[in-house]
Amino acid sequence: MNCWKSINIHRDMEQKRLNILSVIIAVLSFIIFYLLYTRIHQHSVIIEIGLIPMLVLLGIMPSLHRLVHFFFLKLVSRQMKIAVYFTQWYRPRVKIKGQIRTTKRNLIIALFAPTLLVTLPLLAFAWLISSIFVYCLILASVNIGLSIKDYIQMERLLKAPPHSFVESDGTNLDILISRG
């Protein structure tokens, strides 16, 4: 196997730029979704759930995002392990350990999984339940902001040859192609 390309998002785009881009995309997606959904739910009464439950839900979103990645990657890569720990503010943190070696298609599915399993159901709940649609939109927008790194990696993976393999050690994604 030869290394076709090595992708390191944090080296290519510094962390501050990535964070700023994620926040901008999250805020813009909330504004767009809010404008669309208020046209649908014009006369609905919104139930206030309070600040503390909303902050708890916002604190859980990054861990939920990583857990969805983990479960899809665990299906194809058995060497992976997960470590869950709590920060000083009792916010759960999820760290995925181990080396990932999978096909390009499987990794693209795993990168797109949080959008399919978290964002789309939240948007559907916002459509169906008019009394909490604002909270669902906030959580969906946060997940879209968290997915920006995944979308950038996916865009670079789509340029790879069709039958390539992807190997990751936690920091780099190495796209491997066969020598033949």
Backbone as CSV, one residue per row, in Angstrom:
resi,resn,N_x,N_y,N_z,CA_x,CA_y,CA_z,C_x,C_y,C_z
1,MET,0.835,-1.181,0.000,0.000,0.000,0.000,0.880,1.245,0.000
2,ASN,0.522,2.195,-0.837,1.206,3.479,-0.888,0.291,4.555,-0.340
3,CYS,0.895,5.516,0.324,0.110,6.624,0.869,-0.159,7.624,-0.248
4,TRP,-1.435,7.795,-0.596,-1.817,8.724,-1.647,-1.833,10.150,-1.120
5,LYS,-2.374,10.329,0.065,-2.438,11.650,0.672,-2.659,11.505,2.162
6,SER,-2.113,12.428,2.918,-2.310,12.470,4.356,-3.094,13.737,4.691
7,ILE,-4.198,13.567,5.408,-5.074,14.697,5.736,-4.984,14.968,7.228
8,ASN,-4.628,16.190,7.570,-4.625,16.635,8.959,-5.323,17.996,8.972
9,ILE,-6.577,17.996,9.374,-7.383,19.216,9.342,-6.797,20.295,10.243
10,HIS,-6.278,19.891,11.399,-5.754,20.875,12.346,-4.462,21.512,11.831
11,ARG,-3.729,20.802,10.989,-2.517,21.382,10.416,-2.870,22.251,9.212
12,ASP,-3.810,21.793,8.392,-4.183,22.544,7.195,-4.940,23.826,7.535
13,MET,-5.886,23.712,8.447,-6.636,24.873,8.932,-6.376,24.941,10.424
14,GLU,-5.845,26.026,10.897,-5.566,26.083,12.329,-6.863,26.007,13.134
15,GLN,-6.722,25.606,14.393,-7.877,25.308,15.237,-8.796,26.522,15.421
16,LYS,-8.219,27.712,15.532,-9.050,28.912,15.707,-9.938,29.152,14.494
17,ARG,-9.376,29.001,13.302,-10.166,29.194,12.086,-11.277,28.159,11.989
18,LEU,-10.963,26.939,12.359,-11.962,25.874,12.331,-13.084,26.142,13.325
19,ASN,-12.739,26.612,14.513,-13.751,26.950,15.519,-14.615,28.128,15.080
20,ILE,-13.990,29.156,14.523,-14.743,30.321,14.049,-15.679,29.924,12.915
21,LEU,-15.189,29.100,11.985,-16.025,28.626,10.892,-17.201,27.807,11.412
22,SER,-16.959,26.973,12.396,-18.029,26.151,12.977,-19.090,27.015,13.646
23,VAL,-18.670,28.025,14.382,-19.631,28.910,15.052,-20.437,29.702,14.029
24,ILE,-19.781,30.200,13.005,-20.484,30.975,11.976,-21.516,30.103,11.266
25,ILE,-21.122,28.893,10.899,-22.050,27.986,10.215,-23.204,27.604,11.132
26,ALA,-22.928,27.376,12.420,-23.992,27.019,13.362,-24.987,28.167,13.518
27,VAL,-24.490,29.379,13.650,-25.375,30.542,13.804,-26.188,30.781,12.525
28,LEU,-25.539,30.697,11.369,-26.262,30.881,10.108,-27.309,29.796,9.887
29,SER,-26.969,28.565,10.232,-27.958,27.495,10.062,-29.135,27.697,11.014
30,PHE,-28.870,28.174,12.240,-29.993,28.447,13.141,-30.885,29.552,12.594
31,ILE,-30.275,30.611,12.082,-31.072,31.716,11.535,-31.933,31.247,10.367
32,ILE,-31.338,30.485,9.463,-32.093,30.010,8.296,-33.210,29.058,8.721
33,PHE,-32.884,28.095,9.578,-33.917,27.161,10.033,-35.001,27.866,10.833
34,TYR,-34.611,28.819,11.659,-35.599,29.534,12.468,-36.572,30.306,11.576
35,LEU,-36.047,30.960,10.552,-36.916,31.702,9.646,-37.865,30.765,8.900
36,LEU,-37.364,29.617,8.476,-38.220,28.662,7.771,-39.282,28.061,8.687
37,TYR,-38.876,27.670,9.879,-39.793,26.988,10.780,-40.798,27.942,11.430
38,THR,-40.455,29.202,11.585,-41.458,30.139,12.115,-42.563,30.400,11.100
39,ARG,-42.282,30.211,9.818,-43.342,30.309,8.813,-44.317,29.141,8.959
40,ILE,-43.807,27.990,9.376,-44.664,26.810,9.544,-45.445,26.902,10.850
41,HIS,-44.759,27.263,11.930,-45.372,27.320,13.265,-45.654,28.773,13.651
42,GLN,-46.472,29.451,12.907,-46.711,30.871,13.133,-47.438,31.161,14.437
43,HIS,-48.415,30.373,14.797,-49.243,30.685,15.960,-49.043,29.683,17.093
44,SER,-47.893,29.101,17.176,-47.673,28.103,18.222,-47.122,28.760,19.482
45,VAL,-47.409,28.141,20.606,-46.910,28.598,21.893,-45.698,27.751,22.240
46,ILE,-44.594,28.404,22.561,-43.354,27.693,22.861,-43.267,27.446,24.360
47,ILE,-43.010,26.199,24.724,-42.840,25.822,26.127,-41.412,26.165,26.533
48,GLU,-41.260,26.836,27.647,-39.925,27.162,28.136,-39.410,26.016,28.989
49,ILE,-38.262,25.458,28.589,-37.706,24.352,29.371,-36.675,24.836,30.382
50,GLY,-36.247,26.056,30.268,-35.305,26.617,31.224,-33.876,26.604,30.718
51,LEU,-33.048,27.360,31.383,-31.660,27.516,30.975,-30.819,26.290,31.322
52,ILE,-30.997,25.752,32.521,-30.163,24.633,32.972,-30.360,23.394,32.093
53,PRO,-31.593,22.945,31.815,-31.736,21.783,30.929,-31.173,22.028,29.529
54,MET,-31.301,23.244,29.021,-30.759,23.543,27.694,-29.236,23.505,27.709
55,LEU,-28.613,24.030,28.763,-27.155,23.964,28.871,-26.673,22.531,29.012
56,VAL,-27.426,21.708,29.723,-27.070,20.289,29.835,-27.135,19.622,28.464
57,LEU,-28.194,19.891,27.711,-28.316,19.319,26.373,-27.202,19.806,25.446
58,LEU,-26.861,21.081,25.541,-25.764,21.616,24.723,-24.424,21.001,25.122
59,GLY,-24.245,20.713,26.411,-23.009,20.084,26.874,-22.878,18.642,26.437
60,ILE,-23.997,17.979,26.235,-23.989,16.577,25.824,-23.776,16.424,24.314
61,MET,-24.113,17.443,23.544,-24.064,17.328,22.079,-22.704,16.911,21.522
62,PRO,-21.568,17.487,21.942,-20.292,17.018,21.382,-20.021,15.543,21.674
63,SER,-20.385,15.087,22.866,-20.175,13.680,23.196,-21.091,12.785,22.374
64,LEU,-22.317,13.197,22.179,-23.248,12.427,21.351,-22.746,12.354,19.916
65,HIS,-22.205,13.446,19.423,-21.652,13.510,18.072,-20.524,12.487,17.915
66,ARG,-19.619,12.454,18.876,-18.493,11.515,18.811,-18.944,10.068,19.002
67,LEU,-19.952,9.851,19.840,-20.458,8.490,20.042,-21.075,7.922,18.759
68,VAL,-21.752,8.750,18.000,-22.326,8.281,16.735,-21.209,7.890,15.776
69,HIS,-20.144,8.698,15.708,-18.972,8.313,14.903,-18.427,6.973,15.383
70,PHE,-18.274,6.841,16.682,-17.667,5.637,17.263,-18.466,4.389,16.911
71,PHE,-19.787,4.439,17.052,-20.589,3.243,16.798,-20.516,2.811,15.342
72,PHE,-20.486,3.753,14.415,-20.363,3.366,13.017,-18.968,2.838,12.702
73,LEU,-17.939,3.448,13.286,-16.584,2.958,13.032,-16.325,1.635,13.739
74,LYS,-16.970,1.413,14.862,-16.798,0.157,15.605,-17.341,-1.027,14.803
75,LEU,-18.335,-0.791,13.978,-18.876,-1.863,13.153,-17.846,-2.408,12.166
76,VAL,-16.934,-1.550,11.700,-15.971,-1.974,10.686,-14.554,-2.131,11.228
77,SER,-14.257,-1.580,12.374,-12.907,-1.646,12.935,-12.994,-2.121,14.379
78,ARG,-12.539,-3.323,14.629,-12.690,-3.931,15.948,-11.637,-3.477,16.969
79,GLN,-10.575,-2.810,16.538,-9.513,-2.432,17.472,-9.810,-1.152,18.238
80,MET,-10.916,-0.521,17.961,-11.221,0.768,18.589,-11.771,0.579,19.989
81,LYS,-11.426,1.522,20.851,-11.963,1.568,22.208,-12.423,2.987,22.478
82,ILE,-13.253,3.103,23.496,-13.803,4.407,23.832,-13.502,4.700,25.293
83,ALA,-13.198,5.936,25.579,-12.978,6.374,26.960,-13.927,7.535,27.236
84,VAL,-14.749,7.381,28.251,-15.676,8.434,28.646,-15.233,8.950,30.002
85,TYR,-15.031,10.236,30.105,-14.657,10.850,31.371,-15.358,12.193,31.489
86,PHE,-15.314,12.758,32.669,-16.011,14.013,32.925,-14.988,15.104,33.214
87,THR,-15.264,16.302,32.700,-14.384,17.438,32.934,-14.694,18.035,34.296
88,GLN,-13.997,19.116,34.626,-14.197,19.765,35.925,-15.609,20.328,36.086
89,TRP,-16.303,20.568,34.981,-17.672,21.086,35.035,-18.678,19.952,34.892
90,TYR,-18.243,18.717,35.060,-19.072,17.520,34.952,-19.686,17.357,33.567
91,ARG,-18.984,17.862,32.575,-19.416,17.688,31.195,-18.794,16.406,30.658
92,PRO,-19.582,15.513,30.072,-18.999,14.261,29.577,-18.119,14.506,28.355
93,ARG,-16.988,13.819,28.324,-16.064,13.880,27.191,-15.869,12.463,26.677
94,VAL,-15.837,12.315,25.395,-15.658,11.011,24.773,-14.382,11.058,23.959
95,LYS,-13.511,10.098,24.205,-12.273,10.008,23.451,-12.224,8.640,22.782
96,ILE,-11.998,8.626,21.475,-11.912,7.389,20.721,-10.447,7.018,20.604
97,LYS,-10.126,5.804,21.046,-8.740,5.346,21.032,-8.609,4.190,20.057
98,GLY,-7.436,4.064,19.510,-7.165,2.958,18.605,-6.948,3.441,17.194
99,GLN,-6.468,2.527,16.376,-6.195,2.862,14.993,-7.355,2.398,14.123
100,ILE,-7.758,3.260,13.227,-8.864,2.966,12.326,-8.275,2.587,10.975
101,ARG,-8.710,1.476,10.455,-8.338,1.091,9.087,-9.603,0.583,8.418
102,THR,-10.066,1.337,7.441,-11.334,1.011,6.800,-11.308,1.490,5.356
103,THR,-12.359,1.206,4.650,-12.451,1.671,3.269,-12.927,3.121,3.243
104,LYS,-12.727,3.732,2.116,-13.141,5.129,1.933,-14.655,5.272,2.116
105,ARG,-15.410,4.338,1.561,-16.875,4.404,1.644,-17.364,4.305,3.088
106,ASN,-16.777,3.384,3.868,-17.188,3.224,5.262,-16.890,4.475,6.081
107,LEU,-15.752,5.108,5.837,-15.413,6.316,6.584,-16.320,7.480,6.206
108,ILE,-16.687,7.579,4.941,-17.609,8.642,4.529,-18.964,8.447,5.203
109,ILE,-19.419,7.193,5.285,-20.682,6.916,5.983,-20.565,7.281,7.458
110,ALA,-19.434,6.944,8.087,-19.236,7.260,9.506,-19.146,8.767,9.732
111,LEU,-18.547,9.502,8.806,-18.465,10.954,8.943,-19.828,11.612,8.749
112,PHE,-20.674,11.010,7.930,-21.988,11.582,7.662,-23.043,11.111,8.664
113,ALA,-22.712,10.124,9.497,-23.680,9.531,10.432,-24.280,10.531,11.431
114,PRO,-23.512,11.443,12.056,-24.160,12.387,12.977,-25.198,13.285,12.305
115,THR,-24.995,13.594,11.041,-25.992,14.389,10.332,-27.271,13.586,10.146
116,LEU,-27.114,12.312,9.794,-28.295,11.479,9.563,-29.009,11.098,10.851
117,LEU,-28.258,10.802,11.906,-28.860,10.259,13.123,-29.137,11.286,14.215
118,VAL,-28.595,12.480,14.088,-28.845,13.509,15.110,-29.541,14.723,14.498
119,THR,-28.964,15.301,13.461,-29.511,16.535,12.900,-30.872,16.328,12.240
120,LEU,-30.982,15.337,11.390,-32.254,15.127,10.693,-33.401,14.772,11.640
121,PRO,-33.207,13.900,12.651,-34.310,13.691,13.602,-34.679,14.949,14.385
122,LEU,-33.688,15.763,14.743,-34.000,17.006,15.443,-34.808,17.953,14.563
123,LEU,-34.464,18.016,13.283,-35.243,18.856,12.360,-36.651,18.294,12.173
124,ALA,-36.772,16.966,12.171,-38.106,16.359,12.068,-38.931,16.641,13.325
125,PHE,-38.303,16.555,14.502,-39.014,16.887,15.739,-39.433,18.354,15.747
126,ALA,-38.572,19.214,15.231,-38.927,20.635,15.157,-40.125,20.843,14.231
127,TRP,-40.220,20.046,13.203,-41.345,20.135,12.275,-42.633,19.630,12.925
128,LEU,-42.510,18.529,13.675,-43.700,17.866,14.219,-44.196,18.457,15.532
129,ILE,-43.274,18.880,16.404,-43.647,19.345,17.738,-43.441,20.856,17.788
130,SER,-44.504,21.581,17.617,-44.387,23.042,17.489,-44.039,23.731,18.803
131,SER,-44.281,23.085,19.931,-44.038,23.755,21.206,-42.564,23.766,21.607
132,ILE,-41.746,22.909,21.013,-40.320,22.884,21.349,-39.428,23.028,20.114
133,PHE,-39.974,23.546,19.025,-39.200,23.586,17.785,-37.943,24.442,17.894
134,VAL,-37.965,25.489,18.702,-36.796,26.363,18.838,-35.629,25.603,19.459
135,TYR,-35.910,24.789,20.473,-34.853,24.035,21.143,-34.278,22.959,20.229
136,CYS,-35.142,22.321,19.464,-34.656,21.342,18.497,-33.782,22.000,17.434
137,LEU,-34.162,23.196,17.009,-33.365,23.914,16.010,-32.009,24.327,16.574
138,ILE,-31.974,24.737,17.836,-30.692,25.107,18.459,-29.771,23.894,18.503
139,LEU,-30.289,22.753,18.944,-29.468,21.541,19.027,-29.027,21.069,17.641
140,ALA,-29.924,21.149,16.663,-29.559,20.758,15.296,-28.479,21.677,14.737
141,SER,-28.584,22.967,15.018,-27.575,23.921,14.528,-26.223,23.688,15.191
142,VAL,-26.228,23.357,16.468,-24.969,23.039,17.150,-24.336,21.800,16.531
143,ASN,-25.148,20.804,16.224,-24.610,19.594,15.605,-24.081,19.873,14.201
144,ILE,-24.723,20.761,13.466,-24.202,21.153,12.155,-22.854,21.845,12.321
145,GLY,-22.729,22.706,13.330,-21.446,23.351,13.595,-20.373,22.345,13.976
146,LEU,-20.741,21.318,14.736,-19.781,20.267,15.093,-19.391,19.417,13.887
147,SER,-20.259,19.363,12.893,-20.016,18.516,11.724,-19.146,19.180,10.661
148,ILE,-18.789,20.422,10.834,-18.001,21.125,9.817,-16.674,20.414,9.556
149,LYS,-16.006,19.993,10.602,-14.747,19.259,10.441,-14.983,17.976,9.645
150,ASP,-16.090,17.295,9.910,-16.415,16.071,9.187,-16.661,16.362,7.711
151,TYR,-17.363,17.457,7.417,-17.653,17.804,6.029,-16.373,18.151,5.269
152,ILE,-15.439,18.818,5.927,-14.168,19.148,5.272,-13.383,17.874,4.985
153,GLN,-13.338,16.951,5.958,-12.657,15.682,5.729,-13.347,14.873,4.631
154,MET,-14.669,14.902,4.627,-15.425,14.168,3.615,-15.148,14.725,2.221
155,GLU,-15.067,16.041,2.125,-14.787,16.672,0.832,-13.421,16.237,0.307
156,ARG,-12.451,16.116,1.179,-11.117,15.685,0.760,-11.077,14.185,0.477
157,LEU,-11.874,13.421,1.194,-11.936,11.983,0.940,-12.602,11.673,-0.401
158,LEU,-13.566,12.483,-0.806,-14.257,12.246,-2.071,-13.335,12.395,-3.273
159,LYS,-12.243,13.120,-3.109,-11.274,13.300,-4.185,-10.325,12.109,-4.313
160,ALA,-10.341,11.211,-3.339,-9.446,10.048,-3.343,-9.908,9.029,-4.375
161,PRO,-8.997,8.158,-4.804,-9.390,7.083,-5.737,-10.495,6.204,-5.135
162,PRO,-11.333,5.626,-5.980,-12.518,4.922,-5.486,-12.237,3.717,-4.584
163,HIS,-11.218,2.945,-4.845,-10.981,1.730,-4.069,-9.831,1.913,-3.087
164,SER,-9.767,3.058,-2.462,-8.680,3.323,-1.518,-9.103,2.946,-0.102
165,PHE,-8.110,2.781,0.738,-8.322,2.506,2.151,-7.917,3.738,2.946
166,VAL,-8.489,3.877,4.121,-8.180,5.015,4.975,-7.698,4.471,6.309
167,GLU,-6.608,5.035,6.783,-6.038,4.644,8.064,-5.877,5.906,8.898
168,SER,-6.221,5.814,10.169,-6.141,6.974,11.046,-5.549,6.564,12.376
169,ASP,-4.698,7.430,12.904,-4.120,7.191,14.228,-4.649,8.183,15.256
170,GLY,-5.645,8.965,14.888,-6.222,9.944,15.801,-5.953,11.372,15.379
171,THR,-4.844,11.624,14.695,-4.544,12.979,14.237,-4.577,13.089,12.721
172,ASN,-4.021,12.107,12.022,-3.955,12.137,10.564,-4.892,11.107,9.964
173,LEU,-5.417,11.435,8.795,-6.104,10.454,7.968,-5.189,10.162,6.797
174,ASP,-4.709,8.943,6.673,-3.841,8.554,5.564,-4.662,7.777,4.553
175,ILE,-4.704,8.267,3.321,-5.420,7.590,2.251,-4.413,6.697,1.544
176,LEU,-4.694,5.389,1.561,-3.791,4.392,1.016,-4.377,3.796,-0.256
177,ILE,-3.500,3.580,-1.252,-3.932,2.917,-2.476,-3.027,1.701,-2.694
178,SER,-3.551,0.693,-3.378,-2.763,-0.523,-3.596,-1.709,-0.260,-4.657
179,ARG,-0.619,-1.004,-4.581,0.520,-0.788,-5.477,0.242,-1.270,-6.886
180,GLY,-0.648,-2.211,-7.036,-0.899,-2.842,-8.346,-1.647,-1.990,-9.238
